Amino acid sequence: MNANGSFKSQQAPCGRVVDGELYEDHDDEVIVTQETIYACGCQSIQHEYHDGSVSKRIVRHDGTVLVDEMLSAE
Ligand SMILES: [Zn+2]
């Protein structure tokens, strides 16, 4: 996965304001993977599939899954 940039002073899912990095990846199974890694350890991962559906998963730095959803293509 390639680092796609970094950011500073963004609010992480846990509420802390931290720095972080963005990653973006493309492959055959999943069209686009976008991952945000916050300095505190929180993660946000989004996958976009061929049929247009999108899955989103947000995991707090202590391992608690805050969001785990699949949005189907309309
Ligand atoms: Zn956090």
N, CA, C, O and the ligand as a Tripos MOL2 file, in Angstrom:
@<TRIPOS>MOLECULE
protein
  297   295    75     0     0
PROTEIN
NO_CHARGES

@<TRIPOS>ATOM
      1 N           0.8340   -1.1920    0.0000 N.3       1 MET1
      2 CA          0.0000    0.0000    0.0000 C.3       1 MET1
      3 C           0.8770    1.2530    0.0000 C.2       1 MET1
      4 O           1.9090    1.3040    0.6690 O.2       1 MET1
      5 N           0.4630    2.2270   -0.7350 N.am      2 ASN2
      6 CA          1.2690    3.4350   -0.8590 C.3       2 ASN2
      7 C           0.7480    4.5510    0.0350 C.2       2 ASN2
      8 O          -0.4560    4.7980    0.1180 O.2       2 ASN2
      9 N           1.6600    5.2020    0.6840 N.am      3 ALA3
     10 CA          1.2710    6.3650    1.4710 C.3       3 ALA3
     11 C           0.7890    7.4280    0.4970 C.2       3 ALA3
     12 O           1.4470    7.7180   -0.5020 O.2       3 ALA3
     13 N          -0.3340    7.9860    0.7940 N.am      4 ASN4
     14 CA         -0.9530    8.9180   -0.1210 C.3       4 ASN4
     15 C          -0.8950   10.3360    0.4300 C.2       4 ASN4
     16 O          -1.4170   11.2780   -0.1660 O.2       4 ASN4
     17 N          -0.2570   10.4590    1.5620 N.am      5 GLY5
     18 CA         -0.1550   11.7850    2.1500 C.3       5 GLY5
     19 C          -0.3390   11.7080    3.6450 C.2       5 GLY5
     20 O          -0.7790   10.6900    4.1790 O.2       5 GLY5
     21 N          -0.0050   12.7710    4.3080 N.am      6 SER6
     22 CA         -0.2030   12.8090    5.7410 C.3       6 SER6
     23 C          -0.9940   14.0610    6.0770 C.2       6 SER6
     24 O          -1.0970   14.9850    5.2700 O.2       6 SER6
     25 N          -1.5410   14.0740    7.2650 N.am      7 PHE7
     26 CA         -2.3020   15.2550    7.6770 C.3       7 PHE7
     27 C          -1.9550   15.5740    9.1180 C.2       7 PHE7
     28 O          -1.4030   14.7470    9.8430 O.2       7 PHE7
     29 N          -2.2830   16.7620    9.5050 N.am      8 LYS8
     30 CA         -1.9950   17.2040   10.8620 C.3       8 LYS8
     31 C          -3.2620   17.7010   11.5340 C.2       8 LYS8
     32 O          -4.1470   18.2710   10.8960 O.2       8 LYS8
     33 N          -3.3250   17.4710   12.8260 N.am      9 SER9
     34 CA         -4.3930   18.0380   13.6520 C.3       9 SER9
     35 C          -5.7910   17.7590   13.1030 C.2       9 SER9
     36 O          -6.5900   18.6730   12.8980 O.2       9 SER9
     37 N          -6.0670   16.4740   12.8710 N.am     10 GLN10
     38 CA         -7.4180   16.0730   12.4950 C.3      10 GLN10
     39 C          -8.0280   15.3420   13.6790 C.2      10 GLN10
     40 O          -7.3200   14.7320   14.4790 O.2      10 GLN10
     41 N          -9.3480   15.4100   13.7810 N.am     11 GLN11
     42 CA        -10.0000   14.7160   14.8810 C.3      11 GLN11
     43 C         -10.1350   13.2340   14.5430 C.2      11 GLN11
     44 O         -10.7570   12.8580   13.5500 O.2      11 GLN11
     45 N          -9.5430   12.4150   15.3830 N.am     12 ALA12
     46 CA         -9.6370   10.9660   15.2230 C.3      12 ALA12
     47 C         -10.9980   10.4910   15.7160 C.2      12 ALA12
     48 O         -11.7000   11.2290   16.4070 O.2      12 ALA12
     49 N         -11.3790    9.2460   15.3630 N.am     13 PRO13
     50 CA        -12.6810    8.7150   15.8100 C.3      13 PRO13
     51 C         -12.8610    8.7310   17.3300 C.2      13 PRO13
     52 O         -13.9940    8.7680   17.8090 O.2      13 PRO13
     53 N         -11.7770    8.7040   18.0890 N.am     14 CYS14
     54 CA        -11.8830    8.6960   19.5530 C.3      14 CYS14
     55 C         -12.0800   10.0990   20.1100 C.2      14 CYS14
     56 O         -12.3830   10.2610   21.2920 O.2      14 CYS14
     57 N         -11.9080   11.1260   19.2590 N.am     15 GLY15
     58 CA        -12.1130   12.4900   19.7040 C.3      15 GLY15
     59 C         -10.8280   13.2830   19.8910 C.2      15 GLY15
     60 O         -10.8500   14.5090   19.9950 O.2      15 GLY15
     61 N          -9.7140   12.5710   19.9340 N.am     16 ARG16
     62 CA         -8.4410   13.2820   20.0540 C.3      16 ARG16
     63 C          -8.1080   13.9640   18.7410 C.2      16 ARG16
     64 O          -8.5180   13.5160   17.6710 O.2      16 ARG16
     65 N          -7.3600   15.0520   18.8350 N.am     17 VAL17
     66 CA         -6.8860   15.7340   17.6380 C.3      17 VAL17
     67 C          -5.4290   15.3390   17.4500 C.2      17 VAL17
     68 O          -4.5640   15.6880   18.2540 O.2      17 VAL17
     69 N          -5.1790   14.6130   16.3830 N.am     18 VAL18
     70 CA         -3.8590   14.0280   16.1580 C.3      18 VAL18
     71 C          -3.4470   14.1470   14.6950 C.2      18 VAL18
     72 O          -4.2430   14.5330   13.8390 O.2      18 VAL18
     73 N          -2.1920   13.8100   14.4270 N.am     19 ASP19
     74 CA         -1.7090   13.7190   13.0590 C.3      19 ASP19
     75 C          -2.0110   12.3160   12.5340 C.2      19 ASP19
     76 O          -2.4060   11.4290   13.2910 O.2      19 ASP19
     77 N          -1.8210   12.1330   11.2430 N.am     20 GLY20
     78 CA         -2.0690   10.8050   10.6920 C.3      20 GLY20
     79 C          -1.6070   10.6930    9.2670 C.2      20 GLY20
     80 O          -1.0450   11.6280    8.6970 O.2      20 GLY20
     81 N          -1.8560    9.5120    8.6900 N.am     21 GLU21
     82 CA         -1.4560    9.2490    7.3080 C.3      21 GLU21
     83 C          -2.5900    8.6080    6.5440 C.2      21 GLU21
     84 O          -3.4170    7.8790    7.0920 O.2      21 GLU21
     85 N          -2.6000    8.9040    5.2670 N.am     22 LEU22
     86 CA         -3.5970    8.3370    4.3640 C.3      22 LEU22
     87 C          -2.9260    7.3400    3.4360 C.2      22 LEU22
     88 O          -1.8300    7.5840    2.9300 O.2      22 LEU22
     89 N          -3.5850    6.2270    3.2220 N.am     23 TYR23
     90 CA         -3.0760    5.2430    2.2790 C.3      23 TYR23
     91 C          -4.1640    4.9350    1.2650 C.2      23 TYR23
     92 O          -5.3510    4.9090    1.5890 O.2      23 TYR23
     93 N          -3.7360    4.7040    0.0400 N.am     24 GLU24
     94 CA         -4.6990    4.3220   -0.9740 C.3      24 GLU24
     95 C          -4.1200    3.1820   -1.7830 C.2      24 GLU24
     96 O          -2.9350    3.1810   -2.1170 O.2      24 GLU24
     97 N          -4.9630    2.2110   -2.0980 N.am     25 ASP25
     98 CA         -4.4980    1.0360   -2.8070 C.3      25 ASP25
     99 C          -5.5400    0.6230   -3.8410 C.2      25 ASP25
    100 O          -6.7380    0.8260   -3.6480 O.2      25 ASP25
    101 N          -5.0740    0.0470   -4.9270 N.am     26 HIS26
    102 CA         -5.9760   -0.4140   -5.9840 C.3      26 HIS26
    103 C          -5.5900   -1.8390   -6.3530 C.2      26 HIS26
    104 O          -4.4110   -2.1370   -6.5440 O.2      26 HIS26
    105 N          -6.5750   -2.7140   -6.4540 N.am     27 ASP27
    106 CA         -6.2630   -4.0520   -6.9470 C.3      27 ASP27
    107 C          -7.4680   -4.6550   -7.6710 C.2      27 ASP27
    108 O          -8.4700   -3.9720   -7.8820 O.2      27 ASP27
    109 N          -7.3750   -5.9220   -8.0490 N.am     28 ASP28
    110 CA         -8.4240   -6.5370   -8.8520 C.3      28 ASP28
    111 C          -9.6950   -6.8380   -8.0720 C.2      28 ASP28
    112 O         -10.7970   -6.7120   -8.6050 O.2      28 ASP28
    113 N          -9.5460   -7.2340   -6.8160 N.am     29 GLU29
    114 CA        -10.6980   -7.6280   -6.0020 C.3      29 GLU29
    115 C         -11.4890   -6.4120   -5.5330 C.2      29 GLU29
    116 O         -12.7160   -6.3720   -5.6150 O.2      29 GLU29
    117 N         -10.7630   -5.4430   -5.0490 N.am     30 VAL30
    118 CA        -11.3690   -4.2370   -4.5120 C.3      30 VAL30
    119 C         -10.8380   -3.0650   -5.3380 C.2      30 VAL30
    120 O          -9.6260   -2.8870   -5.4560 O.2      30 VAL30
    121 N         -11.7220   -2.2870   -5.8940 N.am     31 ILE31
    122 CA        -11.2670   -1.2070   -6.7730 C.3      31 ILE31
    123 C         -10.3940   -0.2090   -6.0220 C.2      31 ILE31
    124 O          -9.2860    0.1210   -6.4450 O.2      31 ILE31
    125 N         -10.9210    0.2560   -4.9060 N.am     32 VAL32
    126 CA        -10.1870    1.2690   -4.1460 C.3      32 VAL32
    127 C         -10.2190    0.9200   -2.6610 C.2      32 VAL32
    128 O         -11.2740    0.6200   -2.1030 O.2      32 VAL32
    129 N          -9.0840    0.9630   -2.0520 N.am     33 THR33
    130 CA         -8.9950    0.8470   -0.6010 C.3      33 THR33
    131 C          -8.4330    2.1540   -0.0860 C.2      33 THR33
    132 O          -7.3690    2.5930   -0.5220 O.2      33 THR33
    133 N          -9.1340    2.7700    0.8300 N.am     34 GLN34
    134 CA         -8.6310    3.9930    1.4430 C.3      34 GLN34
    135 C          -8.5120    3.7610    2.9320 C.2      34 GLN34
    136 O          -9.4720    3.3740    3.5980 O.2      34 GLN34
    137 N          -7.3470    3.9980    3.4290 N.am     35 GLU35
    138 CA         -7.0910    3.7520    4.8320 C.3      35 GLU35
    139 C          -6.5440    5.0170    5.4770 C.2      35 GLU35
    140 O          -5.6590    5.6770    4.9330 O.2      35 GLU35
    141 N          -7.0790    5.3380    6.6300 N.am     36 THR36
    142 CA         -6.5770    6.4800    7.3880 C.3      36 THR36
    143 C          -6.0550    5.9480    8.7150 C.2      36 THR36
    144 O          -6.7840    5.3130    9.4770 O.2      36 THR36
    145 N          -4.7970    6.2150    8.9760 N.am     37 ILE37
    146 CA         -4.1880    5.7670   10.2290 C.3      37 ILE37
    147 C          -3.8630    7.0010   11.0650 C.2      37 ILE37
    148 O          -3.0630    7.8430   10.6570 O.2      37 ILE37
    149 N          -4.4790    7.1010   12.2170 N.am     38 TYR38
    150 CA         -4.2420    8.2360   13.1020 C.3      38 TYR38
    151 C          -3.0790    7.9330   14.0480 C.2      38 TYR38
    152 O          -2.8090    6.7720   14.3560 O.2      38 TYR38
    153 N          -2.4110    8.9570   14.4920 N.am     39 ALA39
    154 CA         -1.2300    8.7940   15.3440 C.3      39 ALA39
    155 C          -1.5610    8.0930   16.6570 C.2      39 ALA39
    156 O          -0.6970    7.4350   17.2360 O.2      39 ALA39
    157 N          -2.7910    8.2210   17.1330 N.am     40 CYS40
    158 CA         -3.1750    7.5870   18.3990 C.3      40 CYS40
    159 C          -3.4620    6.1020   18.2190 C.2      40 CYS40
    160 O          -3.5630    5.3650   19.2000 O.2      40 CYS40
    161 N          -3.5950    5.6500   16.9410 N.am     41 GLY41
    162 CA         -3.8400    4.2330   16.6840 C.3      41 GLY41
    163 C          -5.2150    3.9520   16.0970 C.2      41 GLY41
    164 O          -5.4840    2.8270   15.6760 O.2      41 GLY41
    165 N          -6.0770    4.9410   16.0610 N.am     42 CYS42
    166 CA         -7.3810    4.7610   15.4230 C.3      42 CYS42
    167 C          -7.1910    4.5380   13.9280 C.2      42 CYS42
    168 O          -6.2400    5.0420   13.3290 O.2      42 CYS42
    169 N          -8.1110    3.7720   13.3300 N.am     43 GLN43
    170 CA         -8.0250    3.4940   11.9060 C.3      43 GLN43
    171 C          -9.3950    3.6230   11.2660 C.2      43 GLN43
    172 O         -10.4190    3.3030   11.8690 O.2      43 GLN43
    173 N          -9.3870    4.0940   10.0460 N.am     44 SER44
    174 CA        -10.6030    4.1340    9.2480 C.3      44 SER44
    175 C         -10.2780    3.4960    7.9110 C.2      44 SER44
    176 O          -9.3500    3.9260    7.2270 O.2      44 SER44
    177 N         -11.0370    2.4700    7.5300 N.am     45 ILE45
    178 CA        -10.7480    1.7380    6.3050 C.3      45 ILE45
    179 C         -11.9970    1.6860    5.4430 C.2      45 ILE45
    180 O         -13.0700    1.2940    5.9030 O.2      45 ILE45
    181 N         -11.8470    2.0820    4.2040 N.am     46 GLN46
    182 CA        -12.9830    2.0580    3.2860 C.3      46 GLN46
    183 C         -12.6120    1.2950    2.0320 C.2      46 GLN46
    184 O         -11.5510    1.5180    1.4480 O.2      46 GLN46
    185 N         -13.5000    0.3840    1.6150 N.am     47 HIS47
    186 CA        -13.2820   -0.3780    0.3880 C.3      47 HIS47
    187 C         -14.4020   -0.0590   -0.5890 C.2      47 HIS47
    188 O         -15.5660    0.0690   -0.2100 O.2      47 HIS47
    189 N         -14.0280    0.0650   -1.8370 N.am     48 GLU48
    190 CA        -15.0330    0.2640   -2.8710 C.3      48 GLU48
    191 C         -14.9430   -0.9040   -3.8360 C.2      48 GLU48
    192 O         -13.8740   -1.1950   -4.3730 O.2      48 GLU48
    193 N         -16.0760   -1.5790   -4.0580 N.am     49 TYR49
    194 CA        -16.0800   -2.7840   -4.8830 C.3      49 TYR49
    195 C         -16.5680   -2.5090   -6.2920 C.2      49 TYR49
    196 O         -17.1000   -1.4430   -6.6010 O.2      49 TYR49
    197 N         -16.3640   -3.5240   -7.1420 N.am     50 HIS50
    198 CA        -16.7210   -3.3990   -8.5590 C.3      50 HIS50
    199 C         -18.1960   -3.0810   -8.7920 C.2      50 HIS50
    200 O         -18.5360   -2.3580   -9.7280 O.2      50 HIS50
    201 N         -19.0750   -3.6210   -7.9400 N.am     51 ASP51
    202 CA        -20.5080   -3.3970   -8.1420 C.3      51 ASP51
    203 C         -20.9780   -2.0560   -7.5930 C.2      51 ASP51
    204 O         -22.1660   -1.7380   -7.6360 O.2      51 ASP51
    205 N         -20.0330   -1.2750   -7.0780 N.am     52 GLY52
    206 CA        -20.3900    0.0560   -6.6010 C.3      52 GLY52
    207 C         -20.6740    0.1020   -5.1130 C.2      52 GLY52
    208 O         -20.8770    1.1780   -4.5510 O.2      52 GLY52
    209 N         -20.6900   -1.0570   -4.4670 N.am     53 SER53
    210 CA        -20.9200   -1.0520   -3.0250 C.3      53 SER53
    211 C         -19.6550   -0.6150   -2.2960 C.2      53 SER53
    212 O         -18.5400   -0.7560   -2.7990 O.2      53 SER53
    213 N         -19.8610   -0.0920   -1.1180 N.am     54 VAL54
    214 CA        -18.7610    0.4590   -0.3350 C.3      54 VAL54
    215 C         -18.8490   -0.0920    1.0800 C.2      54 VAL54
    216 O         -19.9240   -0.0940    1.6800 O.2      54 VAL54
    217 N         -17.7460   -0.5520    1.6090 N.am     55 SER55
    218 CA        -17.7450   -0.9610    3.0080 C.3      55 SER55
    219 C         -16.8650   -0.0100    3.7990 C.2      55 SER55
    220 O         -15.8390    0.4670    3.3140 O.2      55 SER55
    221 N         -17.2820    0.2500    5.0130 N.am     56 LYS56
    222 CA        -16.5790    1.2170    5.8390 C.3      56 LYS56
    223 C         -16.3980    0.6240    7.2270 C.2      56 LYS56
    224 O         -17.3260    0.0500    7.7970 O.2      56 LYS56
    225 N         -15.2170    0.7670    7.7500 N.am     57 ARG57
    226 CA        -14.9180    0.2070    9.0580 C.3      57 ARG57
    227 C         -14.0510    1.2040    9.8160 C.2      57 ARG57
    228 O         -13.0010    1.6210    9.3280 O.2      57 ARG57
    229 N         -14.4880    1.5760   10.9880 N.am     58 ILE58
    230 CA        -13.7150    2.4910   11.8190 C.3      58 ILE58
    231 C         -13.4050    1.7870   13.1300 C.2      58 ILE58
    232 O         -14.3080    1.3440   13.8400 O.2      58 ILE58
    233 N         -12.1310    1.6900   13.4400 N.am     59 VAL59
    234 CA        -11.6870    0.9970   14.6500 C.3      59 VAL59
    235 C         -10.9320    1.9770   15.5330 C.2      59 VAL59
    236 O          -9.9690    2.6080   15.1000 O.2      59 VAL59
    237 N         -11.3790    2.0970   16.7680 N.am     60 ARG60
    238 CA        -10.7200    2.9810   17.7080 C.3      60 ARG60
    239 C          -9.3870    2.3790   18.1550 C.2      60 ARG60
    240 O          -9.1660    1.1750   18.0250 O.2      60 ARG60
    241 N          -8.5000    3.2310   18.6820 N.am     61 HIS61
    242 CA         -7.1440    2.7850   19.0180 C.3      61 HIS61
    243 C          -7.1000    1.6930   20.0790 C.2      61 HIS61
    244 O          -6.0900    1.0020   20.2080 O.2      61 HIS61
    245 N          -8.1700    1.5280   20.8350 N.am     62 ASP62
    246 CA         -8.1890    0.4460   21.8250 C.3      62 ASP62
    247 C          -8.7940   -0.8400   21.2540 C.2      62 ASP62
    248 O          -8.9630   -1.8290   21.9680 O.2      62 ASP62
    249 N          -9.1180   -0.8110   19.9560 N.am     63 GLY63
    250 CA         -9.6080   -2.0190   19.2930 C.3      63 GLY63
    251 C         -11.1190   -2.0890   19.1680 C.2      63 GLY63
    252 O         -11.6410   -3.0160   18.5490 O.2      63 GLY63
    253 N         -11.8290   -1.1330   19.7410 N.am     64 THR64
    254 CA        -13.2840   -1.1200   19.6450 C.3      64 THR64
    255 C         -13.7250   -0.7370   18.2340 C.2      64 THR64
    256 O         -13.2820    0.2720   17.6870 O.2      64 THR64
    257 N         -14.6020   -1.5520   17.6530 N.am     65 VAL65
    258 CA        -15.1180   -1.2440   16.3220 C.3      65 VAL65
    259 C         -16.2760   -0.2630   16.4700 C.2      65 VAL65
    260 O         -17.3060   -0.5900   17.0590 O.2      65 VAL65
    261 N         -16.1020    0.9200   15.9390 N.am     66 LEU66
    262 CA        -17.1220    1.9630   16.0670 C.3      66 LEU66
    263 C         -18.1120    1.9200   14.9200 C.2      66 LEU66
    264 O         -19.3060    2.1500   15.1130 O.2      66 LEU66
    265 N         -17.6190    1.6250   13.7320 N.am     67 VAL67
    266 CA        -18.4640    1.5500   12.5460 C.3      67 VAL67
    267 C         -18.0350    0.3430   11.7250 C.2      67 VAL67
    268 O         -16.8440    0.1450   11.4880 O.2      67 VAL67
    269 N         -18.9900   -0.4580   11.2930 N.am     68 ASP68
    270 CA        -18.6970   -1.5750   10.4140 C.3      68 ASP68
    271 C         -19.9270   -1.7450    9.5330 C.2      68 ASP68
    272 O         -20.8770   -2.4380    9.8990 O.2      68 ASP68
    273 N         -19.8990   -1.1140    8.3850 N.am     69 GLU69
    274 CA        -21.0950   -1.0980    7.5640 C.3      69 GLU69
    275 C         -20.7940   -1.3340    6.1110 C.2      69 GLU69
    276 O         -19.6870   -1.0810    5.6350 O.2      69 GLU69
    277 N         -21.7980   -1.8230    5.4080 N.am     70 MET70
    278 CA        -21.6970   -2.0810    3.9790 C.3      70 MET70
    279 C         -22.8170   -1.3230    3.3060 C.2      70 MET70
    280 O         -23.9970   -1.5310    3.5880 O.2      70 MET70
    281 N         -22.4210   -0.4400    2.4110 N.am     71 LEU71
    282 CA        -23.4160    0.3420    1.6920 C.3      71 LEU71
    283 C         -23.5410   -0.2330    0.2920 C.2      71 LEU71
    284 O         -22.5920   -0.1840   -0.4900 O.2      71 LEU71
    285 N         -24.7040   -0.7760   -0.0260 N.am     72 SER72
    286 CA        -24.9130   -1.3900   -1.3250 C.3      72 SER72
    287 C         -25.1140   -0.3210   -2.3970 C.2      72 SER72
    288 O         -25.5750    0.7870   -2.1230 O.2      72 SER72
    289 N         -24.7600   -0.6830   -3.6030 N.am     73 ALA73
    290 CA        -24.9870    0.2220   -4.7120 C.3      73 ALA73
    291 C         -26.4860    0.3450   -4.9310 C.2      73 ALA73
    292 O         -27.2150   -0.6410   -4.8220 O.2      73 ALA73
    293 N         -26.9410    1.5310   -5.2340 N.am     74 GLU74
    294 CA        -28.3780    1.7480   -5.4710 C.3      74 GLU74
    295 C         -28.7530    1.2320   -6.8400 C.2      74 GLU74
    296 O         -29.9160    1.3180   -7.2350 O.2      74 GLU74
    297 ZN         -7.6860    7.3070   18.8930 Zn       75 ZN75
@<TRIPOS>BOND
     1     1     2 1
     2     2     3 1
     3     3     4 2
     4     3     5 am
     5     5     6 1
     6     6     7 1
     7     7     8 2
     8     7     9 am
     9     9    10 1
    10    10    11 1
    11    11    12 2
    12    11    13 am
    13    13    14 1
    14    14    15 1
    15    15    16 2
    16    15    17 am
    17    17    18 1
    18    18    19 1
    19    19    20 2
    20    19    21 am
    21    21    22 1
    22    22    23 1
    23    23    24 2
    24    23    25 am
    25    25    26 1
    26    26    27 1
    27    27    28 2
    28    27    29 am
    29    29    30 1
    30    30    31 1
    31    31    32 2
    32    31    33 am
    33    33    34 1
    34    34    35 1
    35    35    36 2
    36    35    37 am
    37    37    38 1
    38    38    39 1
    39    39    40 2
    40    39    41 am
    41    41    42 1
    42    42    43 1
    43    43    44 2
    44    43    45 am
    45    45    46 1
    46    46    47 1
    47    47    48 2
    48    47    49 am
    49    49    50 1
    50    50    51 1
    51    51    52 2
    52    51    53 am
    53    53    54 1
    54    54    55 1
    55    55    56 2
    56    55    57 am
    57    57    58 1
    58    58    59 1
    59    59    60 2
    60    59    61 am
    61    61    62 1
    62    62    63 1
    63    63    64 2
    64    63    65 am
    65    65    66 1
    66    66    67 1
    67    67    68 2
    68    67    69 am
    69    69    70 1
    70    70    71 1
    71    71    72 2
    72    71    73 am
    73    73    74 1
    74    74    75 1
    75    75    76 2
    76    75    77 am
    77    77    78 1
    78    78    79 1
    79    79    80 2
    80    79    81 am
    81    81    82 1
    82    82    83 1
    83    83    84 2
    84    83    85 am
    85    85    86 1
    86    86    87 1
    87    87    88 2
    88    87    89 am
    89    89    90 1
    90    90    91 1
    91    91    92 2
    92    91    93 am
    93    93    94 1
    94    94    95 1
    95    95    96 2
    96    95    97 am
    97    97    98 1
    98    98    99 1
    99    99   100 2
   100    99   101 am
   101   101   102 1
   102   102   103 1
   103   103   104 2
   104   103   105 am
   105   105   106 1
   106   106   107 1
   107   107   108 2
   108   107   109 am
   109   109   110 1
   110   110   111 1
   111   111   112 2
   112   111   113 am
   113   113   114 1
   114   114   115 1
   115   115   116 2
   116   115   117 am
   117   117   118 1
   118   118   119 1
   119   119   120 2
   120   119   121 am
   121   121   122 1
   122   122   123 1
   123   123   124 2
   124   123   125 am
   125   125   126 1
   126   126   127 1
   127   127   128 2
   128   127   129 am
   129   129   130 1
   130   130   131 1
   131   131   132 2
   132   131   133 am
   133   133   134 1
   134   134   135 1
   135   135   136 2
   136   135   137 am
   137   137   138 1
   138   138   139 1
   139   139   140 2
   140   139   141 am
   141   141   142 1
   142   142   143 1
   143   143   144 2
   144   143   145 am
   145   145   146 1
   146   146   147 1
   147   147   148 2
   148   147   149 am
   149   149   150 1
   150   150   151 1
   151   151   152 2
   152   151   153 am
   153   153   154 1
   154   154   155 1
   155   155   156 2
   156   155   157 am
   157   157   158 1
   158   158   159 1
   159   159   160 2
   160   159   161 am
   161   161   162 1
   162   162   163 1
   163   163   164 2
   164   163   165 am
   165   165   166 1
   166   166   167 1
   167   167   168 2
   168   167   169 am
   169   169   170 1
   170   170   171 1
   171   171   172 2
   172   171   173 am
   173   173   174 1
   174   174   175 1
   175   175   176 2
   176   175   177 am
   177   177   178 1
   178   178   179 1
   179   179   180 2
   180   179   181 am
   181   181   182 1
   182   182   183 1
   183   183   184 2
   184   183   185 am
   185   185   186 1
   186   186   187 1
   187   187   188 2
   188   187   189 am
   189   189   190 1
   190   190   191 1
   191   191   192 2
   192   191   193 am
   193   193   194 1
   194   194   195 1
   195   195   196 2
   196   195   197 am
   197   197   198 1
   198   198   199 1
   199   199   200 2
   200   199   201 am
   201   201   202 1
   202   202   203 1
   203   203   204 2
   204   203   205 am
   205   205   206 1
   206   206   207 1
   207   207   208 2
   208   207   209 am
   209   209   210 1
   210   210   211 1
   211   211   212 2
   212   211   213 am
   213   213   214 1
   214   214   215 1
   215   215   216 2
   216   215   217 am
   217   217   218 1
   218   218   219 1
   219   219   220 2
   220   219   221 am
   221   221   222 1
   222   222   223 1
   223   223   224 2
   224   223   225 am
   225   225   226 1
   226   226   227 1
   227   227   228 2
   228   227   229 am
   229   229   230 1
   230   230   231 1
   231   231   232 2
   232   231   233 am
   233   233   234 1
   234   234   235 1
   235   235   236 2
   236   235   237 am
   237   237   238 1
   238   238   239 1
   239   239   240 2
   240   239   241 am
   241   241   242 1
   242   242   243 1
   243   243   244 2
   244   243   245 am
   245   245   246 1
   246   246   247 1
   247   247   248 2
   248   247   249 am
   249   249   250 1
   250   250   251 1
   251   251   252 2
   252   251   253 am
   253   253   254 1
   254   254   255 1
   255   255   256 2
   256   255   257 am
   257   257   258 1
   258   258   259 1
   259   259   260 2
   260   259   261 am
   261   261   262 1
   262   262   263 1
   263   263   264 2
   264   263   265 am
   265   265   266 1
   266   266   267 1
   267   267   268 2
   268   267   269 am
   269   269   270 1
   270   270   271 1
   271   271   272 2
   272   271   273 am
   273   273   274 1
   274   274   275 1
   275   275   276 2
   276   275   277 am
   277   277   278 1
   278   278   279 1
   279   279   280 2
   280   279   281 am
   281   281   282 1
   282   282   283 1
   283   283   284 2
   284   283   285 am
   285   285   286 1
   286   286   287 1
   287   287   288 2
   288   287   289 am
   289   289   290 1
   290   290   291 1
   291   291   292 2
   292   291   293 am
   293   293   294 1
   294   294   295 1
   295   295   296 2
@<TRIPOS>SUBSTRUCTURE
     1 MET1         2 RESIDUE 1 A MET
     2 ASN2         6 RESIDUE 1 A ASN
     3 ALA3        10 RESIDUE 1 A ALA
     4 ASN4        14 RESIDUE 1 A ASN
     5 GLY5        18 RESIDUE 1 A GLY
     6 SER6        22 RESIDUE 1 A SER
     7 PHE7        26 RESIDUE 1 A PHE
     8 LYS8        30 RESIDUE 1 A LYS
     9 SER9        34 RESIDUE 1 A SER
    10 GLN10       38 RESIDUE 1 A GLN
    11 GLN11       42 RESIDUE 1 A GLN
    12 ALA12       46 RESIDUE 1 A ALA
    13 PRO13       50 RESIDUE 1 A PRO
    14 CYS14       54 RESIDUE 1 A CYS
    15 GLY15       58 RESIDUE 1 A GLY
    16 ARG16       62 RESIDUE 1 A ARG
    17 VAL17       66 RESIDUE 1 A VAL
    18 VAL18       70 RESIDUE 1 A VAL
    19 ASP19       74 RESIDUE 1 A ASP
    20 GLY20       78 RESIDUE 1 A GLY
    21 GLU21       82 RESIDUE 1 A GLU
    22 LEU22       86 RESIDUE 1 A LEU
    23 TYR23       90 RESIDUE 1 A TYR
    24 GLU24       94 RESIDUE 1 A GLU
    25 ASP25       98 RESIDUE 1 A ASP
    26 HIS26      102 RESIDUE 1 A HIS
    27 ASP27      106 RESIDUE 1 A ASP
    28 ASP28      110 RESIDUE 1 A ASP
    29 GLU29      114 RESIDUE 1 A GLU
    30 VAL30      118 RESIDUE 1 A VAL
    31 ILE31      122 RESIDUE 1 A ILE
    32 VAL32      126 RESIDUE 1 A VAL
    33 THR33      130 RESIDUE 1 A THR
    34 GLN34      134 RESIDUE 1 A GLN
    35 GLU35      138 RESIDUE 1 A GLU
    36 THR36      142 RESIDUE 1 A THR
    37 ILE37      146 RESIDUE 1 A ILE
    38 TYR38      150 RESIDUE 1 A TYR
    39 ALA39      154 RESIDUE 1 A ALA
    40 CYS40      158 RESIDUE 1 A CYS
    41 GLY41      162 RESIDUE 1 A GLY
    42 CYS42      166 RESIDUE 1 A CYS
    43 GLN43      170 RESIDUE 1 A GLN
    44 SER44      174 RESIDUE 1 A SER
    45 ILE45      178 RESIDUE 1 A ILE
    46 GLN46      182 RESIDUE 1 A GLN
    47 HIS47      186 RESIDUE 1 A HIS
    48 GLU48      190 RESIDUE 1 A GLU
    49 TYR49      194 RESIDUE 1 A TYR
    50 HIS50      198 RESIDUE 1 A HIS
    51 ASP51      202 RESIDUE 1 A ASP
    52 GLY52      206 RESIDUE 1 A GLY
    53 SER53      210 RESIDUE 1 A SER
    54 VAL54      214 RESIDUE 1 A VAL
    55 SER55      218 RESIDUE 1 A SER
    56 LYS56      222 RESIDUE 1 A LYS
    57 ARG57      226 RESIDUE 1 A ARG
    58 ILE58      230 RESIDUE 1 A ILE
    59 VAL59      234 RESIDUE 1 A VAL
    60 ARG60      238 RESIDUE 1 A ARG
    61 HIS61      242 RESIDUE 1 A HIS
    62 ASP62      246 RESIDUE 1 A ASP
    63 GLY63      250 RESIDUE 1 A GLY
    64 THR64      254 RESIDUE 1 A THR
    65 VAL65      258 RESIDUE 1 A VAL
    66 LEU66      262 RESIDUE 1 A LEU
    67 VAL67      266 RESIDUE 1 A VAL
    68 ASP68      270 RESIDUE 1 A ASP
    69 GLU69      274 RESIDUE 1 A GLU
    70 MET70      278 RESIDUE 1 A MET
    71 LEU71      282 RESIDUE 1 A LEU
    72 SER72      286 RESIDUE 1 A SER
    73 ALA73      290 RESIDUE 1 A ALA
    74 GLU74      294 RESIDUE 1 A GLU
    75 ZN75       297 GROUP 0 **** ****
